Amino acid sequence: MGHRHSRGMRVGAGQVLAVAALLGFATPVHVALADTPQSACGTTARCPLGPAPDGGDQGTAERQVMNGYVDNEKGCRPDVTPNPQSVTWDPPGFQPNTGGSGKVTDADPRLGGEFRADWVNGHWHIEYPHC
């Protein structure tokens, strides 16, 4: 009987040590939660962190394209001031809640360029491949 009791104590002590090792002695592990939104934004894109204020409509998309264009140009060509004049969409044109591609026309003919706008998880993801 004493033998069983001591065996049970050894198993219990082993379990306690295993749990202690897992809780206190283990190296911390960085975990990414599965439901954490993943961004499709790259280094040449503007992808706002907050929700788009007006949704996936053309007016909002064009404002985001223009604002992102100004920020992008300041990073690409800090010696010139961007002055976007218009956004032109490639065929088939702008698609609500989807996006499209096109060109930003700047008052300075040296500036302007192509963009790609995609509606991703409620945000505009805009790429400017020219810089």
Secondary structure as UniProt FT lines:
FT   HELIX           2..20
FT   HELIX           21..25
FT   TURN            34..35
FT   TURN            43..44
FT   STRAND          45..46
FT   HELIX           58..76
FT   TURN            78..79
FT   STRAND          84..89
FT   TURN            91..92
FT   TURN            96..98
FT   STRAND          99..106
FT   TURN            109..110
FT   STRAND          113..120
FT   TURN            121..122
FT   STRAND          123..127
FT   TURN            129..130
//
